[in-house]
Structure formats: structure tokens, C-alpha cells
Amino acid sequence: MTDNAVVKRLVVRSRNLVSQLNDELRIRIQSGRFKAGDRLNINALSKEFGISATPIREALAMLSAERLVVFRENVGYRVAPPPTKEEFIQWATARVLIETQSLLLNKEPISPETISRLKDANARIASDEGSGVTQMTEFQDANWEFHKILVGLARNEFLSAAHETLYHGRRFSQIFLGRGVVDRSRIVSEHQGIIDALETGTLETASNRLREHVLVSVARDRKFASDAGKEDCDVE
């Protein structure tokens, strides 16, 4: 896509300009077009998109909150490096603790509406439409929606808020650059097993299946971390 085409796309969309810029810059980072350490010059980006520097700064601030870029005084914004293995393990540990325990805190029957939402999210995960970064982003969003619904069953706003901060750690998606979606069918199958347990009202079984699912995913994903192979760590 040419730069002019990018600008045109930004103009014709009805969404908020800052959100559009945030999406465009994120795609460039997650696709590898902007590499770790690259400086993101506000004036250059402003000139490229034909807009003022203000929305550029706001979009970069959003990316900073997602830890995809870092800001340094007298230096400006640069693309953040991929996570280290230790950072990935800490992030994954938080997921295991929050997600598996949230299910056990649920005290209400699982509603048909919740089951339907979980099935819808899993169906989106199963879809292989799109390609490249777009496909990966759609997969990640659907996968996170599935897990977000499960955490929401605890009906604890603080757990949900903590879980939401993990989603904003989009920097961890950088470990998948060039790899795309992996093990899609396994993920869908394991999710279905969790749904089946919830439909029968066996929360403990659902929690155990969720824990196993997350740990298997972590064991796979940590191999992609930037310094994978230097040491072996467990999240259990």
C-alpha cells in the first residue's frame, strides 16, 4: 500500500483520527516494518499523513501505554524491543493466576447468554479469514475476548481491570512476527472443552481445563521470546 493510500484510508474512515493512527502505527510495528529501536519522528509522521503533530503525539502515547513504543526525554519515541524471556514468564504467570482462579470465584449459574458469547468468540478464533498482521490481530482480539468473558464470571472489577492491563501488553505479540497464528485447531478444541464443562456446571473441571490450556500455550509461546533457550523457567 502506498503512503498516499494510507493517508486516504485515514481520511475516509469515520473512526476517530487518533484511533486510526494508533491502528496504522501498531500494524507497522507488529508487521516488522518499524523495527525494534527505530525512532518514530513526530514531524516526519505528521508530514507523511498530512496532519498536525497533536494526533500523532496522542497515538504514540497510546502505543506507549501498550508498551509497543518507549519514550525518553531528549530522544523521543522509539519502537520497544521484543520482551525478554523473563518478562514473558512474568506476564504469563499473571495470566495463569488471574484466569484460572476467576472461574472458581463464580457463584452464579452460567447463563445461556454467556455460553453463546464464548461460542461466538471461539468461532471467530476458528476463522482463518484475512492474512498477515490483520489475521493475527483478529485472532488475538477474539482469543482475548474468550478469556475476558471467563474472567468476568468472577464478577470482580479489580480482577477484570488487572486482566485488561495484560491485554494492553500488545508488545508480547512481537514474539510472533513472521510466524502468524499457530495451533489454531488445538486452541479451538481446548476452548470447546472449557465451554462443555461450563455447560454442565462443573466449574472445577472448567478451571482445570483452562489452567492446562494456558500452561500449554505458555510453554509454546515462550519459545518465541527474544532470548528463548537461554534458560528454562516454569510458570506453575
C-alpha positions as CSV (number, residue, x, y, z in Angstrom):
1,M,0.0,0.0,0.0
2,T,1.4,3.4,-1.0
3,D,1.7,6.2,1.6
4,N,-1.0,8.2,-0.3
5,A,-3.3,5.2,0.0
6,V,-2.7,5.1,3.7
7,V,-3.5,8.8,4.1
8,K,-6.7,8.4,2.0
9,R,-7.7,5.4,4.2
10,L,-7.2,7.5,7.3
11,V,-9.3,10.3,5.9
12,V,-12.3,8.3,4.6
13,R,-12.7,6.2,7.8
14,S,-15.4,7.5,10.1
15,R,-13.5,6.4,13.2
16,N,-11.6,8.8,15.5
17,L,-8.4,10.0,13.8
18,V,-6.2,9.2,16.8
19,S,-7.5,5.6,16.9
20,Q,-6.9,5.3,13.2
21,L,-3.3,6.5,13.6
22,N,-2.8,4.1,16.6
23,D,-4.0,1.2,14.4
24,E,-1.8,2.1,11.5
25,L,1.3,2.6,13.6
26,R,0.6,-0.6,15.5
27,I,0.3,-2.6,12.3
28,R,3.7,-1.2,11.1
29,I,5.3,-2.3,14.3
30,Q,3.7,-5.7,14.5
31,S,4.4,-6.4,10.9
32,G,8.1,-5.6,11.4
33,R,8.0,-2.6,9.1
34,F,9.1,-0.5,12.1
35,K,11.8,-2.5,13.8
36,A,12.9,-2.5,17.5
37,G,14.9,0.6,18.2
38,D,13.6,2.6,15.2
39,R,12.9,6.2,16.1
40,L,9.4,7.4,15.4
41,N,9.9,11.0,14.3
42,I,6.7,13.0,15.0
43,N,7.4,15.7,12.4
44,A,8.1,13.1,9.7
45,L,4.9,11.2,10.5
46,S,3.0,14.4,10.6
47,K,4.3,15.2,7.1
48,E,3.6,11.7,5.8
49,F,-0.1,11.7,7.0
50,G,-0.7,15.4,6.2
51,I,-1.9,16.2,9.7
52,S,-0.8,18.2,12.7
53,A,1.6,16.8,15.3
54,T,-1.0,16.7,18.0
55,P,-2.9,13.5,16.9
56,I,0.5,11.8,16.2
57,R,1.6,12.5,19.8
58,E,-1.7,11.2,21.1
59,A,-1.4,8.0,19.1
60,L,2.2,7.4,20.2
61,A,1.1,8.0,23.8
62,M,-1.5,5.2,23.3
63,L,1.2,2.9,21.9
64,S,3.4,3.7,24.8
65,A,0.7,2.6,27.2
66,E,0.6,-0.7,25.2
67,R,4.4,-0.9,25.6
68,L,4.9,-1.1,21.9
69,V,6.9,2.1,22.0
70,V,9.1,3.8,24.6
71,F,9.6,7.5,25.3
72,R,12.9,9.0,26.5
73,E,13.5,12.7,27.3
74,N,15.6,14.4,24.6
75,V,15.3,11.3,22.5
76,G,11.6,10.9,21.7
77,Y,9.7,7.7,20.8
78,R,11.3,4.5,19.7
79,V,9.9,1.1,18.9
80,A,10.2,-1.1,22.0
81,P,12.4,-4.2,21.9
82,P,10.6,-7.6,22.0
83,P,10.0,-8.9,25.5
84,T,12.7,-10.8,27.2
85,K,12.0,-14.3,28.3
86,E,11.8,-13.2,31.9
87,E,9.2,-10.5,31.1
88,F,7.2,-13.0,29.1
89,I,7.2,-15.5,32.0
90,Q,6.0,-12.8,34.4
91,W,3.2,-11.8,32.0
92,A,2.2,-15.5,31.5
93,T,2.2,-16.2,35.3
94,A,-0.2,-13.3,35.8
95,R,-2.5,-14.8,33.2
96,V,-2.4,-18.2,34.8
97,L,-3.2,-16.9,38.3
98,I,-6.0,-14.5,37.2
99,E,-7.8,-16.6,34.7
100,T,-7.9,-19.9,36.5
101,Q,-8.8,-18.5,39.8
102,S,-11.5,-16.3,38.4
103,L,-13.6,-19.2,37.3
104,L,-13.6,-20.7,40.8
105,L,-14.9,-17.4,42.3
106,N,-18.1,-17.6,40.3
107,K,-21.1,-18.3,42.5
108,E,-23.9,-18.0,39.9
109,P,-25.2,-20.5,37.3
110,I,-23.6,-20.0,33.9
111,S,-26.2,-18.3,31.7
112,P,-27.0,-19.4,28.2
113,E,-26.0,-15.9,27.0
114,T,-22.5,-16.4,28.4
115,I,-22.2,-19.7,26.7
116,S,-23.3,-18.2,23.5
117,R,-20.7,-15.4,23.8
118,L,-18.0,-17.9,24.4
119,K,-19.0,-20.0,21.4
120,D,-19.1,-16.9,19.2
121,A,-15.6,-15.9,20.3
122,N,-14.4,-19.4,19.7
123,A,-16.0,-19.4,16.2
124,R,-14.1,-16.2,15.4
125,I,-10.9,-17.8,16.6
126,A,-11.5,-20.8,14.3
127,S,-11.9,-18.5,11.3
128,D,-8.8,-18.2,9.2
129,E,-10.0,-15.2,7.1
130,G,-7.6,-12.4,6.3
131,S,-3.9,-12.6,6.2
132,G,-0.7,-11.3,7.8
133,V,-1.0,-8.8,10.7
134,T,-4.7,-8.3,10.2
135,Q,-5.4,-12.0,10.6
136,M,-3.1,-12.2,13.7
137,T,-4.8,-9.1,15.3
138,E,-8.3,-10.5,14.7
139,F,-7.2,-13.8,16.2
140,Q,-5.7,-12.1,19.2
141,D,-8.8,-10.0,19.8
142,A,-11.1,-13.0,19.6
143,N,-8.9,-15.1,21.8
144,W,-8.7,-12.3,24.4
145,E,-12.4,-11.8,24.3
146,F,-12.9,-15.5,25.1
147,H,-10.6,-15.3,28.2
148,K,-12.1,-11.9,29.2
149,I,-15.5,-13.5,29.4
150,L,-14.2,-16.2,31.7
151,V,-12.5,-13.7,34.0
152,G,-15.7,-11.7,34.0
153,L,-17.5,-14.6,35.6
154,A,-15.8,-13.8,38.9
155,R,-17.8,-10.5,39.0
156,N,-14.8,-8.8,40.4
157,E,-14.0,-5.4,38.8
158,F,-10.4,-5.4,40.2
159,L,-9.6,-8.8,38.7
160,S,-11.1,-7.7,35.4
161,A,-9.1,-4.5,35.4
162,A,-5.9,-6.4,36.2
163,H,-6.7,-8.8,33.3
164,E,-7.3,-5.9,31.0
165,T,-3.8,-4.5,31.6
166,L,-2.4,-7.8,30.4
167,Y,-4.3,-7.4,27.1
168,H,-2.7,-3.9,26.7
169,G,0.7,-5.6,26.8
170,R,0.4,-6.0,23.0
171,R,4.2,-5.8,22.9
172,F,4.1,-9.5,23.5
173,S,2.6,-10.0,20.1
174,Q,6.0,-9.1,18.7
175,I,7.3,-12.6,19.5
176,F,5.1,-13.9,16.7
177,L,6.5,-11.7,14.0
178,G,6.7,-13.8,10.8
179,R,5.0,-16.8,12.4
180,G,1.4,-16.0,12.2
181,V,-1.3,-17.9,14.0
182,V,-0.1,-21.2,15.3
183,D,-2.0,-24.2,16.8
184,R,-5.4,-22.7,15.9
185,S,-7.2,-26.0,15.9
186,R,-5.8,-27.0,19.2
187,I,-6.8,-23.7,20.8
188,V,-10.3,-24.0,19.5
189,S,-10.6,-27.6,20.7
190,E,-9.4,-26.7,24.2
191,H,-11.7,-23.8,24.4
192,Q,-14.6,-26.0,23.4
193,G,-13.6,-28.4,26.3
194,I,-13.9,-25.4,28.7
195,I,-17.3,-24.5,27.3
196,D,-18.5,-28.1,27.6
197,A,-17.5,-28.1,31.3
198,L,-19.3,-24.8,31.9
199,E,-22.5,-26.0,30.2
200,T,-22.6,-29.0,32.6
201,G,-22.0,-26.7,35.6
202,T,-18.6,-28.3,36.6
203,L,-16.6,-25.2,37.4
204,E,-13.6,-27.1,38.9
205,T,-13.3,-29.1,35.7
206,A,-13.6,-26.0,33.6
207,S,-10.9,-24.3,35.7
208,N,-8.6,-27.3,35.4
209,R,-9.0,-27.4,31.7
210,L,-8.4,-23.6,31.5
211,R,-5.2,-23.9,33.5
212,E,-3.9,-26.7,31.3
213,H,-4.8,-24.8,28.2
214,V,-3.0,-21.6,29.4
215,L,0.1,-23.6,30.5
216,V,0.3,-25.4,27.2
217,S,0.0,-22.1,25.3
218,V,2.7,-20.5,27.5
219,A,5.1,-23.5,27.0
220,R,4.7,-23.0,23.3
221,D,4.8,-19.2,23.2
222,R,7.8,-18.7,25.5
223,K,9.9,-20.5,22.8
224,F,9.4,-17.4,20.7
225,A,10.6,-14.9,23.3
226,S,13.6,-12.9,22.3
227,D,16.1,-14.8,24.5
228,A,14.4,-18.2,24.4
229,G,16.6,-21.1,25.1
230,K,18.9,-19.3,27.4
231,E,17.3,-20.7,30.5
232,D,14.3,-22.9,31.4
233,C,11.6,-21.3,33.5
234,D,8.2,-22.6,34.7
235,V,5.1,-20.6,35.4
236,E,3.5,-23.2,37.7
